Structure formats: C-alpha cells, structure tokens
C-alpha cells in the first residue's frame, strides 16, 4: 500500500479485514485513540477517522494506542516479528548483492549483532546468513554459466566470487561438475 486511500482503509475497517492488519492504523478524532483495522471496538463514522501508515505517525499526531486491540502487537510490529524482519532484511540485502563477505559485515549493515543475525536467519530460514549468501552466489553463477557466453573468469567475479579457484571449487562441490562441463551440457543434471 504505497499511499493510503481513505476509502479503501475505511472499507477494511468496517469489514475488520485481517489482511490489512499492520498495514495501516486508524485514529479516531473524537476519542483521541488509534486502533488496528481489526479492533473489535464500535466502528467510528467515516468523518471521525484519520488513517496512518505507522503507529508512530498516529502517536505523533497526538493519538494514544487502544488498550483493546493493542496496536503495538500488529503484524510486523510485535516483538515476536523482530526475527522475521531481520531475516527478511538480510535476504533482501543478500539478493541485492550487499556486503555479505562476513556475518559481521552483513550484521553491521543491518544494524544488529552478528549473533542476532545468525539466530534470526536460522530460526526463520533454517540456514546461516553465509549459507544463504553462498546459495545466492551459486544460483547466479549457474544462471550465468548456462545463459551467457561470458568467460568463466567474468562469471566468477560477476557471481560474487573473489577468485576463480573458489568459484570452480564451489560449483564442483554443489553440482559435481566443473563450470565448463555445465556450460557444455546446458546446466542440465546429466553430464
């Protein structure tokens, strides 16, 4: 939801549509309270509602949080969602080719400790951040080997490997063939 459409927000509020929970908050002008769209309190009139993307925006506008629906527990904002937010941010950073040489570098970029990052990715994705980055590099390498005619040296560096030797070893370990053999067979599973 790039910008909030008040009509869509109000329809979601009236329907108490759980799909919108955590995507916006509603401030009720007459009470000075802000709620989640799934709040079981009586639905206010449309003219009494202001819509906010975040709870912080609602609080900045002078609203207090509802004691019934507890906006701080909205999906994505609750403490229980902290691990999934960190893991998702790490995954995005790795996919974008961010600083993934070390767990410490990735953690610094995300503003968390290396231990917390390892715990989050292990809990949410079942792998370490380094294993996630290695998988991304290998997938990109395979795509470049099969779909391009780039020299293997350029494939290695484009996929994020610092040396051709490590690139060759990683490809051979994962696919049981050298990059040249993969290119000859079109990347198929049979040599």
C-alpha positions as CSV (number, residue, x, y, z in Angstrom):
1,X,0.0,0.0,0.0
2,X,2.1,2.9,-1.3
3,X,-0.2,5.7,-0.2
4,X,-3.2,5.3,1.9
5,X,-6.6,5.5,0.2
6,X,-9.0,6.6,2.9
7,X,-12.0,4.9,1.2
8,X,-10.2,1.5,1.0
9,X,-8.9,1.9,4.6
10,X,-12.4,2.7,5.8
11,X,-13.9,-0.3,4.0
12,X,-11.2,-2.6,5.5
13,X,-12.0,-1.1,8.9
14,X,-15.8,-1.7,8.6
15,X,-15.1,-5.3,7.5
16,X,-12.4,-5.8,10.1
17,X,-10.3,-7.3,7.3
18,X,-7.3,-9.1,8.8
19,X,-5.4,-8.7,5.6
20,X,-4.9,-5.0,6.4
21,X,-3.8,-5.6,10.0
22,X,-0.4,-3.9,10.4
23,X,-0.6,-2.1,7.0
24,X,-2.4,1.0,8.5
25,X,-3.8,2.4,11.7
26,X,-6.9,4.4,12.3
27,X,-7.0,7.4,14.6
28,X,-10.5,8.3,15.9
29,X,-10.7,12.1,16.2
30,X,-13.5,12.1,18.9
31,X,-11.7,9.8,21.3
32,X,-8.0,10.6,20.6
33,X,-7.3,6.8,20.3
34,X,-5.7,4.9,17.4
35,X,-6.5,1.3,16.6
36,X,-5.7,-1.5,14.2
37,X,-8.2,-2.2,11.4
38,X,-9.3,-5.4,13.2
39,X,-10.2,-3.7,16.5
40,X,-13.5,-5.1,18.0
41,X,-14.5,-1.6,19.3
42,X,-17.5,0.0,17.7
43,X,-16.7,1.3,14.3
44,X,-16.5,5.1,14.2
45,X,-18.1,7.2,11.5
46,X,-16.0,7.8,8.4
47,X,-15.8,11.6,9.1
48,X,-14.1,10.8,12.5
49,X,-11.3,8.7,11.1
50,X,-7.7,9.6,10.1
51,X,-5.5,6.9,8.6
52,X,-1.8,6.4,9.3
53,X,0.8,4.1,7.8
54,X,2.5,3.5,11.1
55,X,1.7,3.6,14.8
56,X,4.4,6.2,15.2
57,X,2.7,8.6,12.8
58,X,-0.6,8.2,14.8
59,X,1.2,8.9,18.0
60,X,3.0,11.9,16.5
61,X,-0.4,13.3,15.5
62,X,-1.5,13.1,19.2
63,X,-3.4,9.8,19.4
64,X,-2.9,7.2,22.1
65,X,-2.9,3.5,21.5
66,X,-6.0,1.4,22.0
67,X,-6.0,-0.8,25.1
68,X,-8.3,-3.3,23.4
69,X,-6.5,-4.1,20.1
70,X,-3.0,-3.1,21.2
71,X,-1.5,-1.6,18.0
72,X,2.0,-2.4,19.2
73,X,1.1,-6.1,18.5
74,X,0.1,-5.6,14.9
75,X,1.8,-8.0,12.4
76,X,5.3,-6.7,11.7
77,X,5.4,-4.5,14.7
78,X,5.2,-7.0,17.6
79,X,8.4,-8.2,19.3
80,X,7.7,-11.7,18.1
81,X,8.1,-10.4,14.5
82,X,11.5,-9.0,15.1
83,X,13.3,-12.2,13.9
84,X,11.3,-12.3,10.7
85,X,12.0,-8.7,10.0
86,X,15.8,-9.2,10.4
87,X,15.8,-12.3,8.3
88,X,13.8,-10.7,5.6
89,X,16.1,-7.6,5.6
90,X,19.1,-9.9,5.4
91,X,17.6,-11.8,2.5
92,X,16.9,-8.6,0.6
93,X,20.4,-7.3,1.2
94,X,21.9,-10.6,0.0
95,X,19.7,-10.7,-3.1
96,X,20.7,-7.1,-3.9
97,X,24.4,-8.1,-3.6
98,X,25.0,-6.3,-0.4
99,X,28.0,-6.7,2.0
100,X,27.9,-10.5,2.5
101,X,31.5,-11.4,2.9
102,X,31.2,-11.9,6.6
103,X,28.4,-12.2,9.0
104,X,29.8,-9.2,10.9
105,X,29.7,-7.0,7.8
106,X,26.1,-8.0,7.0
107,X,25.1,-7.5,10.6
108,X,26.7,-4.1,10.7
109,X,24.9,-3.1,7.5
110,X,21.6,-4.2,9.1
111,X,22.3,-2.6,12.5
112,X,22.1,-5.8,14.5
113,X,24.7,-8.0,16.2
114,X,26.2,-10.9,14.3
115,X,24.7,-13.3,16.9
116,X,21.2,-11.9,16.5
117,X,21.5,-12.1,12.7
118,X,22.6,-15.7,12.8
119,X,19.8,-16.6,15.2
120,X,17.2,-14.8,13.1
121,X,18.2,-16.4,9.8
122,X,18.5,-19.8,11.4
123,X,15.1,-19.5,13.1
124,X,13.2,-18.1,10.0
125,X,15.0,-19.7,7.1
126,X,16.8,-22.7,8.6
127,X,20.2,-21.6,7.3
128,X,23.0,-19.3,8.3
129,X,23.5,-15.9,6.6
130,X,26.7,-17.2,5.0
131,X,24.9,-20.3,3.6
132,X,22.2,-18.0,2.3
133,X,24.7,-15.8,0.5
134,X,26.6,-18.9,-0.8
135,X,23.3,-20.3,-2.3
136,X,22.6,-17.0,-3.9
137,X,26.1,-16.8,-5.4
138,X,25.8,-20.4,-6.8
139,X,22.4,-19.8,-8.3
140,X,23.7,-16.7,-10.0
141,X,26.8,-18.5,-11.2
142,X,24.7,-21.3,-12.6
143,X,22.5,-18.9,-14.4
144,X,25.5,-17.0,-15.9
145,X,27.2,-20.2,-16.9
146,X,24.1,-21.6,-18.7
147,X,22.5,-18.5,-20.1
148,X,25.5,-16.4,-21.2
149,X,28.7,-16.8,-23.2
150,X,30.8,-14.8,-20.7
151,X,34.3,-16.2,-20.0
152,X,34.3,-18.2,-16.8
153,X,36.6,-15.7,-15.1
154,X,34.0,-13.0,-15.6
155,X,31.2,-15.3,-14.5
156,X,33.1,-16.0,-11.3
157,X,33.6,-12.3,-10.4
158,X,30.0,-11.3,-11.6
159,X,28.6,-14.0,-9.3
160,X,30.5,-12.6,-6.3
161,X,33.5,-14.9,-6.0
162,X,36.8,-13.3,-5.3
163,X,38.8,-16.0,-7.0
164,X,38.3,-18.3,-9.9
165,X,39.7,-21.2,-7.8
166,X,37.0,-20.7,-5.2
167,X,34.4,-20.4,-7.9
168,X,35.5,-23.6,-9.5
169,X,35.6,-25.5,-6.2
170,X,32.1,-24.2,-5.1
171,X,30.5,-25.1,-8.4
172,X,32.1,-28.6,-8.4
173,X,31.1,-29.2,-4.8
174,X,27.5,-28.3,-5.4
175,X,26.9,-29.6,-9.0
176,X,29.5,-32.4,-9.1
177,X,30.9,-30.9,-12.4
178,X,33.1,-28.1,-13.4
179,X,31.7,-24.9,-14.8
180,X,32.9,-25.8,-18.3
181,X,31.1,-29.2,-18.1
182,X,27.9,-27.4,-17.0
183,X,28.1,-25.0,-19.9
184,X,28.7,-27.8,-22.4
185,X,25.6,-29.8,-21.1
186,X,23.5,-26.7,-20.8
187,X,23.4,-26.8,-17.0
188,X,21.3,-30.0,-17.0
189,X,21.6,-32.6,-14.3
190,X,23.1,-35.2,-16.5
191,X,26.7,-34.8,-17.7
